[in-house]
Amino acid sequence: MKAAGAGSSDLWKLPVEQLRIIEGFNIRVHNDAYQAKIDEYAESLF
């Protein structure tokens, strides 16, 4: 990247129009399925 005149921070900068959302990829999305799994784990501790 240095030969191209770019630094490491340049690797992750994209125009907003190029961003895509991959359905189901982000496990931090707090939906009903997420909460059900949290509840399942919590119940298994007792």
CHARMM-style PDB file with segment names, atoms N, HN, CA, C and O in Angstrom:
ATOM      1  N   MET     1       0.825  -1.189   0.000  1.00  0.00      PROA
ATOM      2  CA  MET     1       0.000   0.000   0.000  1.00  0.00      PROA
ATOM      3  C   MET     1       0.871   1.255   0.000  1.00  0.00      PROA
ATOM      4  O   MET     1       0.504   2.272  -0.589  1.00  0.00      PROA
ATOM      5  N   LYS     2       2.021   1.178   0.660  1.00  0.00      PROA
ATOM      6  HN  LYS     2       2.319   0.352   1.138  1.00  0.00      PROA
ATOM      7  CA  LYS     2       2.885   2.357   0.684  1.00  0.00      PROA
ATOM      8  C   LYS     2       3.370   2.713  -0.717  1.00  0.00      PROA
ATOM      9  O   LYS     2       3.499   3.889  -1.057  1.00  0.00      PROA
ATOM     10  N   ALA     3       3.638   1.682  -1.532  1.00  0.00      PROA
ATOM     11  HN  ALA     3       3.532   0.727  -1.256  1.00  0.00      PROA
ATOM     12  CA  ALA     3       4.080   1.930  -2.903  1.00  0.00      PROA
ATOM     13  C   ALA     3       2.993   2.643  -3.710  1.00  0.00      PROA
ATOM     14  O   ALA     3       3.293   3.381  -4.648  1.00  0.00      PROA
ATOM     15  N   ALA     4       1.737   2.421  -3.342  1.00  0.00      PROA
ATOM     16  HN  ALA     4       1.493   1.822  -2.580  1.00  0.00      PROA
ATOM     17  CA  ALA     4       0.615   3.072  -4.034  1.00  0.00      PROA
ATOM     18  C   ALA     4       0.301   4.434  -3.431  1.00  0.00      PROA
ATOM     19  O   ALA     4      -0.568   5.154  -3.921  1.00  0.00      PROA
ATOM     20  N   GLY     5       1.020   4.783  -2.356  1.00  0.00      PROA
ATOM     21  HN  GLY     5       1.726   4.198  -1.957  1.00  0.00      PROA
ATOM     22  CA  GLY     5       0.793   6.071  -1.708  1.00  0.00      PROA
ATOM     23  C   GLY     5      -0.379   6.076  -0.748  1.00  0.00      PROA
ATOM     24  O   GLY     5      -0.957   7.128  -0.475  1.00  0.00      PROA
ATOM     25  N   ALA     6      -0.734   4.905  -0.233  1.00  0.00      PROA
ATOM     26  HN  ALA     6      -0.264   4.051  -0.455  1.00  0.00      PROA
ATOM     27  CA  ALA     6      -1.875   4.798   0.681  1.00  0.00      PROA
ATOM     28  C   ALA     6      -1.410   4.239   2.013  1.00  0.00      PROA
ATOM     29  O   ALA     6      -0.433   3.494   2.078  1.00  0.00      PROA
ATOM     30  N   GLY     7      -2.121   4.606   3.079  1.00  0.00      PROA
ATOM     31  HN  GLY     7      -2.914   5.212   3.026  1.00  0.00      PROA
ATOM     32  CA  GLY     7      -1.839   4.069   4.403  1.00  0.00      PROA
ATOM     33  C   GLY     7      -2.904   3.069   4.791  1.00  0.00      PROA
ATOM     34  O   GLY     7      -3.862   2.856   4.047  1.00  0.00      PROA
ATOM     35  N   SER     8      -2.746   2.454   5.950  1.00  0.00      PROA
ATOM     36  HN  SER     8      -1.968   2.627   6.554  1.00  0.00      PROA
ATOM     37  CA  SER     8      -3.692   1.420   6.374  1.00  0.00      PROA
ATOM     38  C   SER     8      -5.099   1.971   6.564  1.00  0.00      PROA
ATOM     39  O   SER     8      -6.076   1.254   6.347  1.00  0.00      PROA
ATOM     40  N   SER     9      -5.218   3.234   6.966  1.00  0.00      PROA
ATOM     41  HN  SER     9      -4.424   3.817   7.142  1.00  0.00      PROA
ATOM     42  CA  SER     9      -6.565   3.786   7.169  1.00  0.00      PROA
ATOM     43  C   SER     9      -7.311   3.947   5.847  1.00  0.00      PROA
ATOM     44  O   SER     9      -8.540   4.011   5.840  1.00  0.00      PROA
ATOM     45  N   ASP    10      -6.595   4.013   4.739  1.00  0.00      PROA
ATOM     46  HN  ASP    10      -5.596   3.962   4.745  1.00  0.00      PROA
ATOM     47  CA  ASP    10      -7.239   4.150   3.432  1.00  0.00      PROA
ATOM     48  C   ASP    10      -7.902   2.859   2.976  1.00  0.00      PROA
ATOM     49  O   ASP    10      -8.733   2.884   2.068  1.00  0.00      PROA
ATOM     50  N   LEU    11      -7.553   1.735   3.584  1.00  0.00      PROA
ATOM     51  HN  LEU    11      -6.877   1.715   4.321  1.00  0.00      PROA
ATOM     52  CA  LEU    11      -8.105   0.451   3.159  1.00  0.00      PROA
ATOM     53  C   LEU    11      -9.593   0.322   3.446  1.00  0.00      PROA
ATOM     54  O   LEU    11     -10.283  -0.421   2.748  1.00  0.00      PROA
ATOM     55  N   TRP    12     -10.104   1.018   4.446  1.00  0.00      PROA
ATOM     56  HN  TRP    12      -9.544   1.622   5.013  1.00  0.00      PROA
ATOM     57  CA  TRP    12     -11.464   0.816   4.907  1.00  0.00      PROA
ATOM     58  C   TRP    12     -12.396   1.982   4.582  1.00  0.00      PROA
ATOM     59  O   TRP    12     -13.549   1.978   5.015  1.00  0.00      PROA
ATOM     60  N   LYS    13     -11.937   2.960   3.846  1.00  0.00      PROA
ATOM     61  HN  LYS    13     -11.001   2.963   3.494  1.00  0.00      PROA
ATOM     62  CA  LYS    13     -12.768   4.114   3.521  1.00  0.00      PROA
ATOM     63  C   LYS    13     -13.484   3.870   2.196  1.00  0.00      PROA
ATOM     64  O   LYS    13     -12.853   3.785   1.143  1.00  0.00      PROA
ATOM     65  N   LEU    14     -14.790   3.760   2.262  1.00  0.00      PROA
ATOM     66  HN  LEU    14     -15.303   3.829   3.118  1.00  0.00      PROA
ATOM     67  CA  LEU    14     -15.614   3.541   1.076  1.00  0.00      PROA
ATOM     68  C   LEU    14     -16.670   4.626   0.985  1.00  0.00      PROA
ATOM     69  O   LEU    14     -17.120   5.150   2.004  1.00  0.00      PROA
ATOM     70  N   PRO    15     -17.066   4.964  -0.244  1.00  0.00      PROA
ATOM     71  CA  PRO    15     -18.226   5.845  -0.370  1.00  0.00      PROA
ATOM     72  C   PRO    15     -19.465   5.125   0.182  1.00  0.00      PROA
ATOM     73  O   PRO    15     -19.590   3.911   0.018  1.00  0.00      PROA
ATOM     74  N   VAL    16     -20.359   5.837   0.817  1.00  0.00      PROA
ATOM     75  HN  VAL    16     -20.257   6.823   0.950  1.00  0.00      PROA
ATOM     76  CA  VAL    16     -21.554   5.245   1.435  1.00  0.00      PROA
ATOM     77  C   VAL    16     -22.342   4.428   0.416  1.00  0.00      PROA
ATOM     78  O   VAL    16     -22.923   3.401   0.766  1.00  0.00      PROA
ATOM     79  N   GLU    17     -22.367   4.867  -0.829  1.00  0.00      PROA
ATOM     80  HN  GLU    17     -21.895   5.701  -1.114  1.00  0.00      PROA
ATOM     81  CA  GLU    17     -23.137   4.162  -1.866  1.00  0.00      PROA
ATOM     82  C   GLU    17     -22.624   2.741  -2.115  1.00  0.00      PROA
ATOM     83  O   GLU    17     -23.362   1.907  -2.639  1.00  0.00      PROA
ATOM     84  N   GLN    18     -21.389   2.458  -1.753  1.00  0.00      PROA
ATOM     85  HN  GLN    18     -20.789   3.135  -1.327  1.00  0.00      PROA
ATOM     86  CA  GLN    18     -20.816   1.132  -1.992  1.00  0.00      PROA
ATOM     87  C   GLN    18     -21.029   0.165  -0.831  1.00  0.00      PROA
ATOM     88  O   GLN    18     -20.714  -1.019  -0.954  1.00  0.00      PROA
ATOM     89  N   LEU    19     -21.554   0.644   0.284  1.00  0.00      PROA
ATOM     90  HN  LEU    19     -21.810   1.606   0.384  1.00  0.00      PROA
ATOM     91  CA  LEU    19     -21.801  -0.226   1.428  1.00  0.00      PROA
ATOM     92  C   LEU    19     -23.001  -1.118   1.164  1.00  0.00      PROA
ATOM     93  O   LEU    19     -24.007  -0.669   0.613  1.00  0.00      PROA
ATOM     94  N   ARG    20     -22.897  -2.378   1.555  1.00  0.00      PROA
ATOM     95  HN  ARG    20     -22.080  -2.742   2.002  1.00  0.00      PROA
ATOM     96  CA  ARG    20     -23.997  -3.327   1.407  1.00  0.00      PROA
ATOM     97  C   ARG    20     -24.317  -3.925   2.770  1.00  0.00      PROA
ATOM     98  O   ARG    20     -23.428  -4.114   3.600  1.00  0.00      PROA
ATOM     99  N   ILE    21     -25.575  -4.217   2.987  1.00  0.00      PROA
ATOM    100  HN  ILE    21     -26.297  -4.064   2.312  1.00  0.00      PROA
ATOM    101  CA  ILE    21     -25.994  -4.907   4.202  1.00  0.00      PROA
ATOM    102  C   ILE    21     -26.194  -6.369   3.852  1.00  0.00      PROA
ATOM    103  O   ILE    21     -26.967  -6.701   2.955  1.00  0.00      PROA
ATOM    104  N   ILE    22     -25.494  -7.243   4.564  1.00  0.00      PROA
ATOM    105  HN  ILE    22     -24.865  -6.973   5.293  1.00  0.00      PROA
ATOM    106  CA  ILE    22     -25.632  -8.677   4.356  1.00  0.00      PROA
ATOM    107  C   ILE    22     -26.581  -9.191   5.430  1.00  0.00      PROA
ATOM    108  O   ILE    22     -26.238  -9.229   6.611  1.00  0.00      PROA
ATOM    109  N   GLU    23     -27.767  -9.582   5.008  1.00  0.00      PROA
ATOM    110  HN  GLU    23     -28.045  -9.551   4.048  1.00  0.00      PROA
ATOM    111  CA  GLU    23     -28.808 -10.025   5.937  1.00  0.00      PROA
ATOM    112  C   GLU    23     -28.305 -11.178   6.799  1.00  0.00      PROA
ATOM    113  O   GLU    23     -27.780 -12.164   6.282  1.00  0.00      PROA
ATOM    114  N   GLY    24     -28.467 -11.051   8.109  1.00  0.00      PROA
ATOM    115  HN  GLY    24     -28.893 -10.250   8.529  1.00  0.00      PROA
ATOM    116  CA  GLY    24     -28.079 -12.093   9.042  1.00  0.00      PROA
ATOM    117  C   GLY    24     -26.598 -12.114   9.393  1.00  0.00      PROA
ATOM    118  O   GLY    24     -26.180 -12.954  10.191  1.00  0.00      PROA
ATOM    119  N   PHE    25     -25.794 -11.226   8.830  1.00  0.00      PROA
ATOM    120  HN  PHE    25     -26.134 -10.544   8.182  1.00  0.00      PROA
ATOM    121  CA  PHE    25     -24.348 -11.233   9.075  1.00  0.00      PROA
ATOM    122  C   PHE    25     -23.989 -10.617  10.417  1.00  0.00      PROA
ATOM    123  O   PHE    25     -23.116 -11.131  11.117  1.00  0.00      PROA
ATOM    124  N   ASN    26     -24.639  -9.538  10.783  1.00  0.00      PROA
ATOM    125  HN  ASN    26     -25.348  -9.121  10.215  1.00  0.00      PROA
ATOM    126  CA  ASN    26     -24.311  -8.831  12.020  1.00  0.00      PROA
ATOM    127  C   ASN    26     -25.065  -9.450  13.187  1.00  0.00      PROA
ATOM    128  O   ASN    26     -26.272  -9.250  13.327  1.00  0.00      PROA
ATOM    129  N   ILE    27     -24.364 -10.193  14.016  1.00  0.00      PROA
ATOM    130  HN  ILE    27     -23.383 -10.355  13.901  1.00  0.00      PROA
ATOM    131  CA  ILE    27     -25.024 -10.880  15.126  1.00  0.00      PROA
ATOM    132  C   ILE    27     -25.430  -9.922  16.235  1.00  0.00      PROA
ATOM    133  O   ILE    27     -26.100 -10.328  17.185  1.00  0.00      PROA
ATOM    134  N   ARG    28     -25.037  -8.659  16.131  1.00  0.00      PROA
ATOM    135  HN  ARG    28     -24.492  -8.329  15.360  1.00  0.00      PROA
ATOM    136  CA  ARG    28     -25.394  -7.683  17.155  1.00  0.00      PROA
ATOM    137  C   ARG    28     -26.763  -7.059  16.924  1.00  0.00      PROA
ATOM    138  O   ARG    28     -27.209  -6.230  17.718  1.00  0.00      PROA
ATOM    139  N   VAL    29     -27.441  -7.453  15.832  1.00  0.00      PROA
ATOM    140  HN  VAL    29     -27.079  -8.126  15.187  1.00  0.00      PROA
ATOM    141  CA  VAL    29     -28.777  -6.941  15.588  1.00  0.00      PROA
ATOM    142  C   VAL    29     -29.710  -7.569  16.621  1.00  0.00      PROA
ATOM    143  O   VAL    29     -29.846  -8.791  16.675  1.00  0.00      PROA
ATOM    144  N   HSD    30     -30.338  -6.756  17.420  1.00  0.00      PROA
ATOM    145  HN  HSD    30     -30.227  -5.763  17.377  1.00  0.00      PROA
ATOM    146  CA  HSD    30     -31.176  -7.255  18.507  1.00  0.00      PROA
ATOM    147  C   HSD    30     -32.612  -7.397  18.020  1.00  0.00      PROA
ATOM    148  O   HSD    30     -33.402  -6.455  18.091  1.00  0.00      PROA
ATOM    149  N   ASN    31     -32.936  -8.586  17.525  1.00  0.00      PROA
ATOM    150  HN  ASN    31     -32.294  -9.351  17.467  1.00  0.00      PROA
ATOM    151  CA  ASN    31     -34.293  -8.883  17.074  1.00  0.00      PROA
ATOM    152  C   ASN    31     -34.855 -10.025  17.935  1.00  0.00      PROA
ATOM    153  O   ASN    31     -34.241 -10.424  18.925  1.00  0.00      PROA
ATOM    154  N   ASP    32     -36.003 -10.534  17.554  1.00  0.00      PROA
ATOM    155  HN  ASP    32     -36.502 -10.209  16.750  1.00  0.00      PROA
ATOM    156  CA  ASP    32     -36.639 -11.597  18.345  1.00  0.00      PROA
ATOM    157  C   ASP    32     -35.780 -12.863  18.406  1.00  0.00      PROA
ATOM    158  O   ASP    32     -35.705 -13.509  19.451  1.00  0.00      PROA
ATOM    159  N   ALA    33     -35.138 -13.217  17.298  1.00  0.00      PROA
ATOM    160  HN  ALA    33     -35.200 -12.693  16.449  1.00  0.00      PROA
ATOM    161  CA  ALA    33     -34.301 -14.420  17.272  1.00  0.00      PROA
ATOM    162  C   ALA    33     -33.094 -14.250  18.203  1.00  0.00      PROA
ATOM    163  O   ALA    33     -32.700 -15.190  18.894  1.00  0.00      PROA
ATOM    164  N   TYR    34     -32.527 -13.075  18.214  1.00  0.00      PROA
ATOM    165  HN  TYR    34     -32.848 -12.312  17.653  1.00  0.00      PROA
ATOM    166  CA  TYR    34     -31.398 -12.780  19.102  1.00  0.00      PROA
ATOM    167  C   TYR    34     -31.822 -12.936  20.560  1.00  0.00      PROA
ATOM    168  O   TYR    34     -31.140 -13.594  21.345  1.00  0.00      PROA
ATOM    169  N   GLN    35     -32.944 -12.331  20.914  1.00  0.00      PROA
ATOM    170  HN  GLN    35     -33.498 -11.797  20.277  1.00  0.00      PROA
ATOM    171  CA  GLN    35     -33.412 -12.390  22.296  1.00  0.00      PROA
ATOM    172  C   GLN    35     -33.762 -13.815  22.702  1.00  0.00      PROA
ATOM    173  O   GLN    35     -33.523 -14.214  23.842  1.00  0.00      PROA
ATOM    174  N   ALA    36     -34.324 -14.580  21.781  1.00  0.00      PROA
ATOM    175  HN  ALA    36     -34.518 -14.257  20.855  1.00  0.00      PROA
ATOM    176  CA  ALA    36     -34.654 -15.974  22.084  1.00  0.00      PROA
ATOM    177  C   ALA    36     -33.389 -16.776  22.397  1.00  0.00      PROA
ATOM    178  O   ALA    36     -33.387 -17.613  23.300  1.00  0.00      PROA
ATOM    179  N   LYS    37     -32.322 -16.520  21.653  1.00  0.00      PROA
ATOM    180  HN  LYS    37     -32.323 -15.841  20.919  1.00  0.00      PROA
ATOM    181  CA  LYS    37     -31.070 -17.241  21.894  1.00  0.00      PROA
ATOM    182  C   LYS    37     -30.459 -16.824  23.232  1.00  0.00      PROA
ATOM    183  O   LYS    37     -29.927 -17.664  23.958  1.00  0.00      PROA
ATOM    184  N   ILE    38     -30.531 -15.546  23.558  1.00  0.00      PROA
ATOM    185  HN  ILE    38     -30.963 -14.863  22.968  1.00  0.00      PROA
ATOM    186  CA  ILE    38     -30.037 -15.074  24.855  1.00  0.00      PROA
ATOM    187  C   ILE    38     -30.820 -15.753  25.981  1.00  0.00      PROA
ATOM    188  O   ILE    38     -30.235 -16.220  26.958  1.00  0.00      PROA
ATOM    189  N   ASP    39     -32.130 -15.803  25.838  1.00  0.00      PROA
ATOM    190  HN  ASP    39     -32.605 -15.423  25.045  1.00  0.00      PROA
ATOM    191  CA  ASP    39     -32.971 -16.456  26.854  1.00  0.00      PROA
ATOM    192  C   ASP    39     -32.622 -17.935  26.978  1.00  0.00      PROA
ATOM    193  O   ASP    39     -32.578 -18.473  28.085  1.00  0.00      PROA
ATOM    194  N   GLU    40     -32.374 -18.592  25.852  1.00  0.00      PROA
ATOM    195  HN  GLU    40     -32.410 -18.155  24.953  1.00  0.00      PROA
ATOM    196  CA  GLU    40     -31.998 -20.015  25.858  1.00  0.00      PROA
ATOM    197  C   GLU    40     -30.691 -20.220  26.629  1.00  0.00      PROA
ATOM    198  O   GLU    40     -30.592 -21.135  27.447  1.00  0.00      PROA
ATOM    199  N   TYR    41     -29.705 -19.386  26.376  1.00  0.00      PROA
ATOM    200  HN  TYR    41     -29.785 -18.643  25.712  1.00  0.00      PROA
ATOM    201  CA  TYR    41     -28.432 -19.484  27.089  1.00  0.00      PROA
ATOM    202  C   TYR    41     -28.619 -19.216  28.578  1.00  0.00      PROA
ATOM    203  O   TYR    41     -28.038 -19.912  29.411  1.00  0.00      PROA
ATOM    204  N   ALA    42     -29.414 -18.224  28.913  1.00  0.00      PROA
ATOM    205  HN  ALA    42     -29.886 -17.659  28.237  1.00  0.00      PROA
ATOM    206  CA  ALA    42     -29.650 -17.884  30.306  1.00  0.00      PROA
ATOM    207  C   ALA    42     -30.326 -19.042  31.042  1.00  0.00      PROA
ATOM    208  O   ALA    42     -29.952 -19.363  32.170  1.00  0.00      PROA
ATOM    209  N   GLU    43     -31.301 -19.657  30.419  1.00  0.00      PROA
ATOM    210  HN  GLU    43     -31.605 -19.396  29.502  1.00  0.00      PROA
ATOM    211  CA  GLU    43     -31.999 -20.805  31.037  1.00  0.00      PROA
ATOM    212  C   GLU    43     -31.058 -21.986  31.250  1.00  0.00      PROA
ATOM    213  O   GLU    43     -31.206 -22.727  32.222  1.00  0.00      PROA
ATOM    214  N   SER    44     -30.100 -22.168  30.360  1.00  0.00      PROA
ATOM    215  HN  SER    44     -29.980 -21.567  29.571  1.00  0.00      PROA
ATOM    216  CA  SER    44     -29.189 -23.316  30.468  1.00  0.00      PROA
ATOM    217  C   SER    44     -28.210 -23.150  31.635  1.00  0.00      PROA
ATOM    218  O   SER    44     -27.562 -24.118  32.034  1.00  0.00      PROA
ATOM    219  N   LEU    45     -28.097 -21.948  32.179  1.00  0.00      PROA
ATOM    220  HN  LEU    45     -28.623 -21.162  31.854  1.00  0.00      PROA
ATOM    221  CA  LEU    45     -27.179 -21.715  33.285  1.00  0.00      PROA
ATOM    222  C   LEU    45     -27.764 -22.167  34.623  1.00  0.00      PROA
ATOM    223  O   LEU    45     -27.030 -22.313  35.600  1.00  0.00      PROA
ATOM    224  N   PHE    46     -29.046 -22.385  34.674  1.00  0.00      PROA
ATOM    225  HN  PHE    46     -29.643 -22.266  33.880  1.00  0.00      PROA
ATOM    226  CA  PHE    46     -29.688 -22.725  35.957  1.00  0.00      PROA
ATOM    227  C   PHE    46     -30.002 -24.179  36.061  1.00  0.00      PROA
ATOM    228  OT1 PHE    46     -30.541 -24.623  37.075  1.00  0.00      PROA
TER     229      PHE     46
END
